[in-house]
Amino acid sequence: MTNNKSVLEWIEDKKALVNPDKVVWIDGSEEQLEALRAEACATGEIIKLNQEKLPGCYLHRTAVNDVARVEHRTFICSDKEEDAGPTNHWMAPADAYKMLYDIARGSYKGRTMYVIPYSMGPVGSPFAKYGIELTDSIYVVLNMSIMTRVGQNVLDALGDSDDWVRGLHCKCEIDEEKRYICHFPQDNTIISVNSGYGGNVLLGKKCFALRIASNLGRNEGWMAEHMLILGLENPQGEVKYIAAAFPSACGKTNLAMLIPPELYRKKGYKVWCVGDDIAWMRVGEDGRLWAVNPENGFFGVAPGTNMKSNPNALISTQKGTIFTNVVHNLDDNTVWWEGLDKNPPTNSLNWKGEVWNADPETKGAHPNSRFTAPAKNCPCVSPEFDSGKGVPISAIVFGGRRAKTAPLVYQSRDWENGVFVGSIMASETTAAATGAVGVVRRDPMAMLPFCGYHMADYWAHWLEMGKKLGDKAPKIFNVNWFRLDDEGHFIWPGFGDNMRVLEWIIDRCEGKADAVETPIGFVPKAEDINLEELDLSLDTLKSLLEVDKDLWNTEAEGIEEFYQKFGDKLPEELKAQLDGLKARLK
């Protein structure tokens, strides 16, 4: 399939290490994928679902000890420990390679090595980056063929170049004591051993698209970000694009696939989903920031996804989808999960494959159960989805889950202040997360687990990008859909009504809306947010936009403490931003 010397030599080297019985190159054809699905069904690796109700859909169960990303087993293997920074686990490359090769040695014996050539981003696009993943799992092949662009055309586009990311995945024994996901930024290499769970083994996902790509972006002058991309179309047919970063459990997928409230739909407003998770952004020929979604599918959390919370996501899963660790409804050979509807199947198996039958005492689906669905299934997928040139970004939005501190929305003072706003992003824990409620967890730019190098250097790269963009830089905002009243109820309705806030954000980008200056940035005038047909008074909205100086003084102390982690690598600009905030609060 290729004469690329660097590819062939690397594969030969890995074959000698893992010792497969045979090697199969994945060409991306439907015939080959269909044969692999049949083989995986025959061995029980996947289960074919009701093809009338869920055409092309399958169910998979992971090992019980292998159900989520393992951050404590995820390493950045850079030559110098300080390059990984205080927020990553580090291992010396030589030590990591020796350990991983000792674990992987001979592990493909009796198994097939699948060679997956894949592209992150549309093949041939200036944004595109290519990778090859070796795996002994048909589940990985089938998921990668949904999540990325796979096949011969990737090898054709790569040609004889050595600029590609090497990925080796070995299921081994699925031993959690020997489970490692290691990234070698200097070698553009990722190695994952002893896992079969998507987040650890679909190496195009967080491993390449964020940890390796963030490093590539720094070296090559672009950005790899944990951000959704959405397009907002007004009644005149003009589309403006927003990139937005949220920590988990903050409604990221819901926002990416937002359905505008009826009064907006009647006027002709639309929202287009370009991406739900990752944005690669670079300065275009016109000097603006352009973004693509490097992925080709959605790897979404199933529980809580339903026709009310996110109809577009649910519809996306109704064909060509792989479900992982959900309930198997034996009556009609379909799937179910908590929050799908109020009718759990009474003749069913839980995510472990045990008889469950709607037992109210236990969860049927794993809380981190997943669907891998083709993006083209999404009813609101953007017409620009496959565009190699990307889309121009007007606004960057950061968000978190704060009960009282952050207002509904505010705009940063400028790019530098916006980087500060992103660097202090935080959410408060809910009871579900840890048992401790209201603990502030900082997750700068929602990149804390995914940045492939020192976070302070990452902020410096953001500041550098701002200098490149100058007055063409997107405006930067922060949103908080999660303000609580004194009884602990959400005040803002959220979901589709978040459109009302996005409308103000775009109006600000276009100089069409006013704002009020506060110590933290610019908040809307309450009357500039459209409350039509909403059961929310102007006074309540004003309270949602209030900036409480006492709370922000406490916040400033928390930021200072967080910044201390980064020592003298912290950019001077961010120190100055914190000092400026403190001064304005006085």
Secondary structure in CASP SS format (residue, H / E / C, confidence):
PFRMAT SS
TARGET T0000
AUTHOR 0000-0000-0000
METHOD secondary structure of the structure
MODEL  1
M C 1.00
T C 1.00
N C 1.00
N C 1.00
K H 1.00
S H 1.00
V H 1.00
L H 1.00
E H 1.00
W H 1.00
I H 1.00
E H 1.00
D H 1.00
K H 1.00
K H 1.00
A H 1.00
L H 1.00
V H 1.00
N C 1.00
P C 1.00
D C 1.00
K E 1.00
V E 1.00
V E 1.00
W E 1.00
I C 1.00
D C 1.00
G C 1.00
S C 1.00
E H 1.00
E H 1.00
Q H 1.00
L H 1.00
E H 1.00
A H 1.00
L H 1.00
R H 1.00
A H 1.00
E H 1.00
A H 1.00
C H 1.00
A H 1.00
T H 1.00
G C 1.00
E C 1.00
I C 1.00
I E 1.00
K E 1.00
L C 1.00
N C 1.00
Q C 1.00
E C 1.00
K C 1.00
L C 1.00
P C 1.00
G C 1.00
C C 1.00
Y E 1.00
L E 1.00
H E 1.00
R C 1.00
T C 1.00
A C 1.00
V C 1.00
N C 1.00
D C 1.00
V C 1.00
A C 1.00
R C 1.00
V C 1.00
E H 1.00
H H 1.00
R H 1.00
T E 1.00
F E 1.00
I E 1.00
C C 1.00
S C 1.00
D C 1.00
K C 1.00
E H 1.00
E H 1.00
D H 1.00
A H 1.00
G C 1.00
P C 1.00
T C 1.00
N C 1.00
H E 1.00
W E 1.00
M C 1.00
A C 1.00
P H 1.00
A H 1.00
D H 1.00
A H 1.00
Y H 1.00
K H 1.00
M H 1.00
L H 1.00
Y H 1.00
D H 1.00
I H 1.00
A H 1.00
R C 1.00
G C 1.00
S C 1.00
Y C 1.00
K C 1.00
G C 1.00
R C 1.00
T E 1.00
M E 1.00
Y E 1.00
V E 1.00
I E 1.00
P E 1.00
Y E 1.00
S E 1.00
M E 1.00
G C 1.00
P C 1.00
V C 1.00
G C 1.00
S C 1.00
P C 1.00
F C 1.00
A C 1.00
K E 1.00
Y E 1.00
G E 1.00
I E 1.00
E E 1.00
L E 1.00
T E 1.00
D C 1.00
S C 1.00
I H 1.00
Y H 1.00
V H 1.00
V H 1.00
L H 1.00
N H 1.00
M H 1.00
S H 1.00
I H 1.00
M H 1.00
T C 1.00
R E 1.00
V E 1.00
G C 1.00
Q H 1.00
N H 1.00
V H 1.00
L H 1.00
D H 1.00
A H 1.00
L H 1.00
G C 1.00
D C 1.00
S C 1.00
D C 1.00
D C 1.00
W C 1.00
V E 1.00
R E 1.00
G E 1.00
L E 1.00
H E 1.00
C E 1.00
K C 1.00
C C 1.00
E C 1.00
I C 1.00
D C 1.00
E H 1.00
E H 1.00
K H 1.00
R C 1.00
Y E 1.00
I E 1.00
C E 1.00
H E 1.00
F E 1.00
P C 1.00
Q C 1.00
D C 1.00
N C 1.00
T E 1.00
I E 1.00
I E 1.00
S E 1.00
V E 1.00
N C 1.00
S C 1.00
G C 1.00
Y C 1.00
G H 1.00
G H 1.00
N H 1.00
V H 1.00
L C 1.00
L C 1.00
G H 1.00
K H 1.00
K H 1.00
C H 1.00
F H 1.00
A H 1.00
L H 1.00
R H 1.00
I H 1.00
A H 1.00
S H 1.00
N H 1.00
L H 1.00
G H 1.00
R H 1.00
N H 1.00
E H 1.00
G C 1.00
W C 1.00
M E 1.00
A E 1.00
E E 1.00
H C 1.00
M C 1.00
L E 1.00
I E 1.00
L E 1.00
G E 1.00
L E 1.00
E E 1.00
N C 1.00
P C 1.00
Q C 1.00
G C 1.00
E C 1.00
V E 1.00
K E 1.00
Y E 1.00
I E 1.00
A E 1.00
A E 1.00
A E 1.00
F C 1.00
P C 1.00
S C 1.00
A C 1.00
C C 1.00
G C 1.00
K H 1.00
T H 1.00
N H 1.00
L H 1.00
A H 1.00
M C 1.00
L C 1.00
I C 1.00
P C 1.00
P C 1.00
E H 1.00
L H 1.00
Y H 1.00
R H 1.00
K H 1.00
K H 1.00
G C 1.00
Y C 1.00
K E 1.00
V E 1.00
W E 1.00
C E 1.00
V E 1.00
G E 1.00
D C 1.00
D C 1.00
I C 1.00
A E 1.00
W E 1.00
M E 1.00
R E 1.00
V E 1.00
G C 1.00
E C 1.00
D C 1.00
G C 1.00
R C 1.00
L E 1.00
W E 1.00
A E 1.00
V E 1.00
N C 1.00
P C 1.00
E C 1.00
N C 1.00
G E 1.00
F E 1.00
F E 1.00
G E 1.00
V E 1.00
A C 1.00
P C 1.00
G C 1.00
T C 1.00
N C 1.00
M C 1.00
K C 1.00
S C 1.00
N C 1.00
P H 1.00
N H 1.00
A H 1.00
L H 1.00
I H 1.00
S H 1.00
T C 1.00
Q C 1.00
K C 1.00
G C 1.00
T C 1.00
I E 1.00
F E 1.00
T E 1.00
N C 1.00
V C 1.00
V E 1.00
H E 1.00
N E 1.00
L C 1.00
D C 1.00
D C 1.00
N C 1.00
T E 1.00
V E 1.00
W E 1.00
W C 1.00
E C 1.00
G C 1.00
L C 1.00
D C 1.00
K C 1.00
N C 1.00
P C 1.00
P C 1.00
T C 1.00
N C 1.00
S E 1.00
L E 1.00
N C 1.00
W C 1.00
K C 1.00
G C 1.00
E C 1.00
V E 1.00
W C 1.00
N C 1.00
A C 1.00
D C 1.00
P C 1.00
E C 1.00
T C 1.00
K C 1.00
G C 1.00
A C 1.00
H C 1.00
P C 1.00
N C 1.00
S C 1.00
R E 1.00
F E 1.00
T E 1.00
A E 1.00
P E 1.00
A H 1.00
K H 1.00
N H 1.00
C C 1.00
P C 1.00
C C 1.00
V E 1.00
S C 1.00
P C 1.00
E C 1.00
F C 1.00
D C 1.00
S C 1.00
G C 1.00
K C 1.00
G C 1.00
V E 1.00
P E 1.00
I E 1.00
S E 1.00
A E 1.00
I E 1.00
V E 1.00
F E 1.00
G E 1.00
G C 1.00
R C 1.00
R C 1.00
A C 1.00
K C 1.00
T C 1.00
A C 1.00
P C 1.00
L C 1.00
V E 1.00
Y E 1.00
Q E 1.00
S C 1.00
R C 1.00
D C 1.00
W H 1.00
E H 1.00
N H 1.00
G H 1.00
V H 1.00
F H 1.00
V H 1.00
G H 1.00
S H 1.00
I C 1.00
M C 1.00
A E 1.00
S E 1.00
E E 1.00
T C 1.00
T C 1.00
A H 1.00
A H 1.00
A H 1.00
T H 1.00
G C 1.00
A C 1.00
V C 1.00
G C 1.00
V C 1.00
V E 1.00
R E 1.00
R E 1.00
D C 1.00
P H 1.00
M H 1.00
A H 1.00
M C 1.00
L C 1.00
P C 1.00
F C 1.00
C C 1.00
G C 1.00
Y C 1.00
H C 1.00
M H 1.00
A H 1.00
D H 1.00
Y H 1.00
W H 1.00
A H 1.00
H H 1.00
W H 1.00
L H 1.00
E H 1.00
M H 1.00
G H 1.00
K H 1.00
K H 1.00
L H 1.00
G H 1.00
D H 1.00
K H 1.00
A C 1.00
P C 1.00
K E 1.00
I E 1.00
F E 1.00
N E 1.00
V E 1.00
N C 1.00
W C 1.00
F C 1.00
R C 1.00
L E 1.00
D C 1.00
D C 1.00
E C 1.00
G C 1.00
H C 1.00
F E 1.00
I C 1.00
W C 1.00
P C 1.00
G C 1.00
F H 1.00
G H 1.00
D H 1.00
N H 1.00
M H 1.00
R H 1.00
V H 1.00
L H 1.00
E H 1.00
W H 1.00
I H 1.00
I H 1.00
D H 1.00
R H 1.00
C H 1.00
E C 1.00
G C 1.00
K C 1.00
A C 1.00
D C 1.00
A C 1.00
V E 1.00
E E 1.00
T E 1.00
P C 1.00
I C 1.00
G E 1.00
F E 1.00
V E 1.00
P C 1.00
K C 1.00
A H 1.00
E H 1.00
D H 1.00
I C 1.00
N C 1.00
L C 1.00
E C 1.00
E C 1.00
L C 1.00
D C 1.00
L C 1.00
S C 1.00
L H 1.00
D H 1.00
T H 1.00
L H 1.00
K H 1.00
S H 1.00
L H 1.00
L C 1.00
E C 1.00
V C 1.00
D C 1.00
K H 1.00
D H 1.00
L H 1.00
W H 1.00
N H 1.00
T H 1.00
E H 1.00
A H 1.00
E H 1.00
G H 1.00
I H 1.00
E H 1.00
E H 1.00
F H 1.00
Y H 1.00
Q H 1.00
K C 1.00
F C 1.00
G H 1.00
D H 1.00
K H 1.00
L C 1.00
P C 1.00
E H 1.00
E H 1.00
L H 1.00
K H 1.00
A H 1.00
Q H 1.00
L H 1.00
D H 1.00
G H 1.00
L H 1.00
K H 1.00
A H 1.00
R H 1.00
L H 1.00
K C 1.00
END
